[in-house]
Amino acid sequence: MTTASAQSGMPATLRNRGLFGRMPPATAEVLVYILVCIIWGTNWIAIKVAVTTMPAMLASGLRFLVAAPILIAICLAKGVPLRFPRGLTWFGIYVTVGYFGIPFLLYNFAEQYISSGLTAICFASVCVLMVVLSVPFLGMTLTARQIVGVLVSFGALALLVAHEQHFSVKSMWGVAAALVAAIMHAVAYMIIKKHGAPVHTLTLDTLPMAVAGVLLTGTSLLINHPTARMFKLSGVVATIELGIVASVIGLVVYFWLLQRINAITVSFIFVIFPVIAQAASVIYGDIRFQPIDILFIALVLGGFALAQLRTQSAATRPGQSTNSQAENDRAHPDSGDPFTYETLRQIYAHATRSYPEECCGFVRLSGVRECTNAVAESDASARTASTGFAFNAADTLELYKSIDTDDPTLVVYHSHPDVGAYMSAEDQRFAVMNGMQTLPVAHLVVDATAEGVRGAKLFRFDEGCRAYTEARTYEGMLPSGESGPKTAAIRRDRSTAPMAAGRYDAR
């Protein structure tokens, strides 16, 4: 049976996993996190060289114009769409204007009236803003440790920068411009986190960066009237470096990371990379660290560590016992059975109502979310609702958005009418790519017939064989409900294909 995104055929996360080959997802995320911090933390050297000879706005525009052709070529080579998916054009416009265009104009305006140290603090405030906005945008519930950790890290960074640099203000309009730019960036990150799942990481960057490059460069030509003397070799080389390293690599991998990890964790990049910038300043010879600076850096990192600790599972609700094995199984689907009797009964009822078509849906911590099979509307498959399934755009967005909330999706389910419960080649193809699961969920396949549900099987991702393998089996339920679903862990040789697969191929 087949599964697909009704809008774009293949889920964006599935496509994006290929950027890092067969590297385990957790390893890739850690390495990318470190890479972003290093790139953004050392970019100031190139920025300093570039703006020494040319206006800051022109340097920003040119770096985007350097990056745009490279990104377009990569998209064309990889077959990645340049345009945003149908229905998300507004998203592309906001990323263009609200992330690349206006904020960079405002930052350049602000630097004319406030010191670089104060600009850095305004920019780092994105961390706090992301944490605050994650509540209304993503429905996250902040813990006391997360709040304290963010405030400690941001406060320590402010003290570190204040100790090494001076804060000066020529006009409060400069402060206002920097803060508005920070707010627009934080909102952009929340929108990407909430709505960016169906959009390829390269699509997020390419056209918005190209349009913003034209906007910034054109504005600078009108305002600054640059001359040939501004384009010294050192400044041109620095601008090219910013375009390739900071924009092509830095922004692409940051957006990739933003689509995958917790918003609180990713927000700390904005307080960690300035610390790296301060350390780079020492090496560059601009400043000298003193013992108090080491203390501030330790507090920044300590706040980050504090925010990552959890006294209980983020999925545990108030009033629930953290010692209950059943609750632990639900909060951590890889550790046990994610289903209660009622949950499985509801899924079985959905499969029975949908027969002879496939049903589909997902199980969140709060319960079952029944979805509409939109395979007929999908351009990714020629199958009918009796031989395949696809989530529509709204269900796909809800599924992806739920992953980083306190009510995450644990299991994606669908039924196989008359052919048995197994993960078909098509199911595996859309659930796994390049040896990595596209979403951190288990899959339940229900064996549906005209007489009722004969049973179901749960499949979990196996890192060893890089595929979903059978983990649990469930008994069926007659329409009258006389026999209830029971579970029994089973083992099966992975080299043995289900007999039902032959029936599927024959269809």
SULQUI-V390330 format. One record per residue. N is the residue number from 0. SS is DSSP state (alpha for helix, beta for strand, coil for the rest). PHI is phi in radians with two decimals (999 if undefined). OMEGA is omega in radians with two decimals (999 if undefined). Layout:
n=(N;N)
ss=(SS;SS)
phi=(PHI;PHI)
omega=(OMEGA;OMEGA)
This chain:
n=(0;1;2;3;4;5;6;7;8;9;10;11;12;13;14;15;16;17;18;19;20;21;22;23;24;25;26;27;28;29;30;31;32;33;34;35;36;37;38;39;40;41;42;43;44;45;46;47;48;49;50;51;52;53;54;55;56;57;58;59;60;61;62;63;64;65;66;67;68;69;70;71;72;73;74;75;76;77;78;79;80;81;82;83;84;85;86;87;88;89;90;91;92;93;94;95;96;97;98;99;100;101;102;103;104;105;106;107;108;109;110;111;112;113;114;115;116;117;118;119;120;121;122;123;124;125;126;127;128;129;130;131;132;133;134;135;136;137;138;139;140;141;142;143;144;145;146;147;148;149;150;151;152;153;154;155;156;157;158;159;160;161;162;163;164;165;166;167;168;169;170;171;172;173;174;175;176;177;178;179;180;181;182;183;184;185;186;187;188;189;190;191;192;193;194;195;196;197;198;199;200;201;202;203;204;205;206;207;208;209;210;211;212;213;214;215;216;217;218;219;220;221;222;223;224;225;226;227;228;229;230;231;232;233;234;235;236;237;238;239;240;241;242;243;244;245;246;247;248;249;250;251;252;253;254;255;256;257;258;259;260;261;262;263;264;265;266;267;268;269;270;271;272;273;274;275;276;277;278;279;280;281;282;283;284;285;286;287;288;289;290;291;292;293;294;295;296;297;298;299;300;301;302;303;304;305;306;307;308;309;310;311;312;313;314;315;316;317;318;319;320;321;322;323;324;325;326;327;328;329;330;331;332;333;334;335;336;337;338;339;340;341;342;343;344;345;346;347;348;349;350;351;352;353;354;355;356;357;358;359;360;361;362;363;364;365;366;367;368;369;370;371;372;373;374;375;376;377;378;379;380;381;382;383;384;385;386;387;388;389;390;391;392;393;394;395;396;397;398;399;400;401;402;403;404;405;406;407;408;409;410;411;412;413;414;415;416;417;418;419;420;421;422;423;424;425;426;427;428;429;430;431;432;433;434;435;436;437;438;439;440;441;442;443;444;445;446;447;448;449;450;451;452;453;454;455;456;457;458;459;460;461;462;463;464;465;466;467;468;469;470;471;472;473;474;475;476;477;478;479;480;481;482;483;484;485;486;487;488;489;490;491;492;493;494;495;496;497;498;499;500;501;502;503;504;505;506)
ss=(coil;beta;coil;coil;beta;coil;coil;coil;beta;coil;coil;alpha;alpha;alpha;alpha;alpha;alpha;alpha;alpha;alpha;coil;coil;coil;coil;alpha;alpha;alpha;alpha;alpha;alpha;alpha;alpha;alpha;alpha;alpha;alpha;alpha;alpha;alpha;alpha;alpha;alpha;alpha;alpha;alpha;alpha;alpha;alpha;alpha;alpha;alpha;alpha;alpha;coil;coil;alpha;alpha;alpha;alpha;alpha;alpha;alpha;alpha;alpha;alpha;alpha;alpha;alpha;alpha;alpha;alpha;alpha;alpha;alpha;alpha;alpha;alpha;alpha;coil;coil;coil;coil;coil;coil;coil;coil;coil;coil;alpha;alpha;alpha;alpha;alpha;alpha;alpha;alpha;alpha;alpha;alpha;alpha;alpha;alpha;alpha;alpha;alpha;alpha;alpha;alpha;alpha;alpha;coil;coil;coil;beta;coil;alpha;alpha;alpha;alpha;alpha;alpha;alpha;alpha;alpha;coil;alpha;alpha;alpha;alpha;alpha;alpha;alpha;alpha;alpha;alpha;alpha;alpha;alpha;coil;coil;coil;coil;coil;alpha;alpha;alpha;alpha;alpha;alpha;alpha;alpha;alpha;alpha;alpha;alpha;alpha;alpha;alpha;alpha;alpha;alpha;alpha;alpha;alpha;coil;coil;coil;coil;beta;coil;coil;alpha;alpha;alpha;alpha;alpha;alpha;alpha;alpha;alpha;alpha;alpha;alpha;alpha;alpha;alpha;alpha;alpha;alpha;alpha;alpha;alpha;alpha;alpha;alpha;alpha;alpha;alpha;coil;coil;alpha;alpha;alpha;alpha;alpha;alpha;alpha;alpha;alpha;alpha;alpha;alpha;alpha;alpha;alpha;alpha;alpha;alpha;alpha;alpha;alpha;alpha;alpha;alpha;coil;coil;coil;alpha;alpha;alpha;coil;coil;alpha;alpha;alpha;alpha;alpha;alpha;alpha;alpha;alpha;alpha;alpha;alpha;alpha;alpha;alpha;alpha;alpha;alpha;alpha;alpha;alpha;alpha;alpha;alpha;alpha;alpha;coil;coil;coil;coil;alpha;alpha;alpha;alpha;alpha;coil;alpha;alpha;alpha;alpha;alpha;alpha;alpha;alpha;alpha;alpha;alpha;alpha;alpha;alpha;alpha;alpha;coil;coil;coil;coil;coil;coil;alpha;alpha;alpha;alpha;alpha;alpha;alpha;alpha;alpha;alpha;alpha;alpha;alpha;alpha;alpha;alpha;alpha;alpha;coil;coil;coil;coil;coil;coil;coil;coil;coil;coil;coil;coil;coil;coil;coil;coil;alpha;alpha;alpha;alpha;alpha;alpha;alpha;coil;alpha;alpha;alpha;coil;coil;coil;coil;coil;alpha;alpha;alpha;alpha;alpha;alpha;alpha;alpha;alpha;alpha;alpha;alpha;alpha;alpha;coil;coil;coil;coil;coil;beta;beta;beta;beta;beta;coil;coil;beta;beta;beta;beta;beta;coil;coil;coil;alpha;alpha;alpha;coil;coil;coil;coil;coil;coil;coil;coil;coil;coil;beta;coil;coil;beta;coil;alpha;alpha;alpha;alpha;alpha;alpha;alpha;alpha;alpha;alpha;coil;coil;coil;coil;coil;coil;beta;beta;beta;beta;beta;beta;beta;beta;beta;coil;coil;coil;coil;coil;coil;coil;alpha;alpha;alpha;alpha;alpha;alpha;alpha;beta;beta;coil;coil;beta;beta;coil;coil;coil;coil;beta;beta;beta;beta;beta;beta;beta;beta;coil;coil;beta;beta;beta;beta;beta;beta;beta;beta;beta;beta;beta;coil;coil;coil;coil;beta;beta;beta;beta;beta;beta;beta;beta;beta;beta;beta;beta;coil;coil;coil;coil;coil;coil;coil;coil;beta;beta;beta;coil;coil;coil;coil;coil;coil;coil;coil;coil;coil;alpha;alpha;alpha;alpha;alpha;alpha;alpha;coil)
phi=(999;-2.07;-2.38;-2.80;-1.45;-1.13;-1.65;-2.17;1.43;-1.94;-0.96;-1.06;-1.07;-1.09;-1.16;-1.21;-1.02;-1.14;-1.09;-2.15;1.00;-1.71;-1.10;-0.97;-0.94;-1.09;-1.13;-1.05;-1.14;-1.13;-1.12;-1.16;-1.01;-1.12;-1.07;-1.08;-1.05;-1.19;-1.08;-1.20;-1.30;-1.82;-1.13;-1.05;-1.11;-1.15;-1.10;-1.07;-1.20;-1.13;-1.44;-1.17;-1.91;-2.23;-0.99;-1.05;-1.14;-1.15;-1.08;-1.15;-1.11;-1.18;-1.13;-1.24;-1.20;-1.22;-1.28;-0.99;-1.07;-1.15;-1.15;-1.09;-1.10;-1.12;-1.06;-1.13;-1.20;-1.63;1.28;-1.53;-1.15;-1.42;-1.52;-1.24;-1.00;-0.99;1.64;-2.06;-1.06;-1.04;-1.11;-1.10;-1.13;-1.17;-1.07;-1.14;-1.51;-1.49;-1.96;-1.53;-1.38;-1.08;-0.99;-1.22;-1.07;-1.19;-1.08;-1.16;-1.13;-1.10;-1.15;-1.37;-2.16;-2.29;-1.23;-1.11;-1.13;-1.21;-1.05;-1.09;-1.19;-1.08;-1.17;-1.18;-1.13;-0.97;-1.01;-1.14;-1.11;-1.10;-1.13;-1.14;-1.28;-1.14;-1.24;-1.31;-1.39;-1.90;1.23;-1.37;-1.91;-1.47;-1.59;-1.06;-1.14;-1.12;-1.11;-1.10;-1.06;-1.12;-1.14;-1.12;-1.11;-1.16;-1.10;-1.14;-1.12;-1.05;-1.16;-1.11;-1.16;-1.10;-1.26;-1.72;-2.28;-1.67;-1.84;-2.46;-2.33;-1.53;-2.67;-1.20;-1.10;-1.16;-1.10;-1.08;-1.10;-1.14;-1.22;-1.10;-1.09;-1.11;-1.12;-1.11;-1.14;-1.10;-1.11;-1.05;-1.12;-1.17;-1.16;-1.10;-1.13;-1.46;-2.03;-1.46;-0.99;-1.36;-1.87;-1.12;-0.98;-1.17;-1.11;-1.01;-1.70;-1.10;-1.16;-1.00;-1.19;-1.12;-1.13;-1.12;-1.08;-1.13;-1.09;-1.17;-1.13;-1.10;-1.09;-1.14;-1.10;-1.32;-1.58;-1.57;0.84;-1.12;-2.05;-1.07;-1.14;-1.26;-1.67;-1.33;-1.01;-1.07;-1.21;-1.15;-1.09;-1.11;-1.14;-1.10;-1.09;-1.12;-1.13;-1.42;-1.41;-1.28;-1.58;-1.17;-1.50;-1.04;-1.26;-1.09;-1.25;-1.18;-1.11;-1.02;-1.18;-1.07;-1.31;-2.10;-1.98;-0.99;-1.07;-1.13;-1.13;-1.21;-1.14;-1.20;-0.97;-1.34;-1.92;-1.45;-1.18;-1.13;-1.13;-1.10;-1.09;-1.12;-1.12;-1.14;-1.12;-1.12;-1.12;-1.26;1.65;-1.36;-2.39;-2.23;-1.29;-2.07;-0.92;-1.13;-1.16;-1.08;-1.11;-1.08;-1.11;-1.08;-1.19;-1.05;-1.21;-1.14;-1.09;-1.08;-1.11;-1.09;-1.19;-1.50;-1.34;-2.36;-1.31;-2.66;-1.04;-1.08;-1.51;-1.36;-1.52;-0.99;1.60;-1.54;-1.40;-1.37;-1.66;-1.33;-1.14;-1.11;-1.18;-1.11;-1.11;-1.24;-1.25;-2.24;-1.09;-1.37;-1.72;-3.02;-1.59;-1.42;-1.94;-1.72;-0.99;-1.14;-1.08;-1.17;-1.06;-1.16;-1.14;-1.04;-1.11;-1.10;-1.12;-1.18;-1.15;-1.39;-0.93;-1.56;-1.66;-1.35;-1.64;-2.70;3.01;-2.56;-1.93;-1.67;-1.00;-1.43;2.56;-1.50;-2.00;-1.31;-2.07;-1.59;-1.32;-1.87;-1.06;-1.15;-1.60;-1.51;-1.51;-1.52;-2.58;-1.67;-1.33;-1.69;-1.17;-1.51;-2.19;-2.92;-2.54;-2.66;-1.37;-1.39;-1.08;-1.13;-1.17;-1.10;-1.10;-1.09;-1.04;-1.18;-1.14;-1.22;-1.00;-1.76;-1.85;-1.35;-2.20;-1.33;-1.33;-1.78;-2.46;-1.79;-2.19;-2.74;-1.91;-2.03;-1.21;1.23;-2.11;1.66;-1.69;-2.84;-1.53;-1.27;-1.06;-1.19;-1.04;-1.12;-1.09;-1.55;-1.61;-2.39;-2.53;0.93;1.34;-2.26;-1.26;-1.34;-2.45;-1.37;-2.34;-1.61;-2.18;-1.96;-2.02;-1.81;-1.57;-1.82;-2.39;-1.14;-1.48;2.35;-1.55;-1.50;2.74;-2.72;-2.34;-1.78;-2.11;-2.07;-1.31;-1.85;-1.09;-1.15;-1.73;0.96;-2.74;-1.43;-2.16;-1.17;-2.05;-2.51;-2.18;-2.21;-1.26;-1.46;-2.50;-1.24;-0.92;-1.31;1.37;-1.17;-1.92;-1.71;-1.21;-2.19;-1.94;-2.72;-1.15;-2.33;-2.10;-2.53;-1.10;-1.08;-1.39;-1.64;-1.42;-1.06;-1.07;-1.13;-1.06;-1.12;-1.14;-1.12;-1.08;-1.19;-1.33)
omega=(-3.03;3.07;-3.09;2.97;-3.08;-3.09;-3.00;3.08;-3.10;-3.13;-3.08;-3.12;3.12;-3.12;-3.03;-3.13;-3.09;3.14;-3.06;3.01;-3.08;3.12;3.10;-3.07;-3.10;3.12;3.14;-3.11;3.12;-3.13;3.12;3.11;3.13;-3.12;3.14;3.14;-3.13;-3.12;-3.11;-3.12;-3.12;-3.11;-3.06;3.13;3.12;3.12;-3.14;3.12;-3.08;-3.06;3.07;-3.07;-3.09;3.11;-3.09;-3.14;3.12;3.12;3.12;3.14;-3.10;3.13;3.08;3.11;3.03;-3.07;-3.00;-3.14;3.12;3.14;3.11;3.13;3.12;3.13;-3.13;-3.13;-3.09;-3.12;3.14;-3.12;3.08;-3.12;3.08;-3.13;3.11;-3.11;-3.13;3.10;3.10;3.14;3.12;3.12;-3.13;3.12;-3.14;-3.04;-3.01;3.10;-3.06;-2.98;-3.02;-3.12;-3.14;3.01;-3.11;3.12;3.12;3.06;-3.08;-3.07;3.07;-3.01;3.11;-3.10;-3.14;3.12;3.12;3.06;3.13;3.14;3.10;3.13;-3.14;3.12;3.05;3.12;-3.13;-3.12;3.12;3.14;-3.14;-3.08;3.13;3.13;3.13;-3.07;-3.01;-3.13;-3.12;3.05;-3.09;3.05;3.12;3.14;3.12;-3.13;3.14;-3.13;3.13;-3.12;3.11;-3.13;-3.12;3.12;3.13;3.10;3.13;3.12;3.13;-3.13;3.14;-3.13;-3.06;-3.10;3.12;3.06;3.09;-3.10;3.05;-3.14;3.11;3.06;3.09;3.09;-3.13;-3.14;-3.13;-3.13;3.09;3.10;3.12;3.13;-3.14;3.08;-3.14;3.10;3.12;3.14;3.12;3.13;3.09;3.14;-3.05;-3.02;-2.99;-3.08;-3.11;-3.05;3.12;-3.13;-3.14;3.09;3.13;-3.02;-2.81;-3.11;3.08;3.14;3.14;-3.13;3.13;3.10;3.10;-3.12;-3.10;-3.14;3.13;3.12;3.13;3.13;3.14;-3.03;-2.99;-3.12;-3.08;3.10;-3.11;-3.12;-3.14;-3.02;3.07;-3.07;-3.11;3.14;3.12;3.12;3.13;3.13;3.10;3.11;3.11;-3.14;-3.08;-3.03;-3.05;-3.05;-3.11;-3.08;-3.02;-3.09;3.14;-3.10;3.08;3.10;3.06;-3.13;-3.11;-3.14;-2.95;-3.03;-3.08;-3.09;3.13;-3.12;-3.09;-3.13;-3.09;3.05;-3.06;3.00;3.12;-3.07;3.04;3.07;3.08;3.10;3.09;3.11;3.10;3.11;3.09;3.14;-3.12;3.09;-3.12;-3.10;3.08;3.11;3.04;-3.12;-3.12;3.12;3.09;3.10;3.13;3.13;3.11;3.12;3.08;-3.13;3.11;3.07;3.10;-3.14;-3.13;-3.11;-3.12;3.14;3.11;3.09;3.10;3.12;3.11;-3.11;-3.08;-3.11;3.05;3.13;3.13;3.09;3.12;-3.14;-3.11;3.14;3.14;3.12;3.12;3.11;-3.14;-3.13;-3.12;-2.99;3.14;-3.06;-3.10;-3.08;-3.12;-3.02;2.88;3.10;-3.07;3.12;-3.13;3.10;-3.13;3.11;3.11;3.13;3.11;3.13;3.14;3.13;-3.06;-3.11;0.18;3.07;3.10;2.99;3.06;-3.13;3.08;-3.10;3.04;3.14;-3.11;3.13;-3.06;3.05;3.11;-3.10;3.09;3.09;-3.07;-3.07;-3.13;-3.13;-3.06;3.07;-3.03;-3.06;3.10;-3.08;3.09;-3.14;3.10;-3.10;3.13;3.11;3.06;3.02;3.04;-3.03;-3.10;3.14;3.12;3.13;3.13;3.14;-3.10;-3.11;-3.06;-2.98;-3.06;3.13;3.07;3.12;-3.01;2.99;3.14;-3.03;2.93;-3.10;2.97;-3.10;3.01;3.13;2.97;-3.09;3.08;-3.10;3.11;3.06;-3.11;3.10;3.11;3.10;3.13;-3.07;-3.12;3.13;-3.08;3.01;-3.11;3.07;-3.13;3.12;-3.10;3.07;-3.14;-3.10;2.97;3.12;3.08;3.09;-3.05;3.11;-3.07;3.09;3.12;-3.12;-3.08;-3.13;-3.14;-3.13;3.14;3.11;3.12;-3.13;3.09;-3.12;3.14;-3.13;-3.09;-3.13;3.08;3.13;3.06;-3.13;-3.07;-3.11;-3.12;3.05;-3.09;3.09;-3.11;3.12;3.09;3.13;-3.13;-3.13;-3.06;3.09;-3.07;3.11;3.07;-3.09;3.05;3.12;-3.12;3.07;3.14;3.08;-3.08;-3.12;-3.12;-3.14;3.11;3.13;-3.12;-3.12;3.12;3.10;3.14;-3.14;-3.10;-3.12;999)
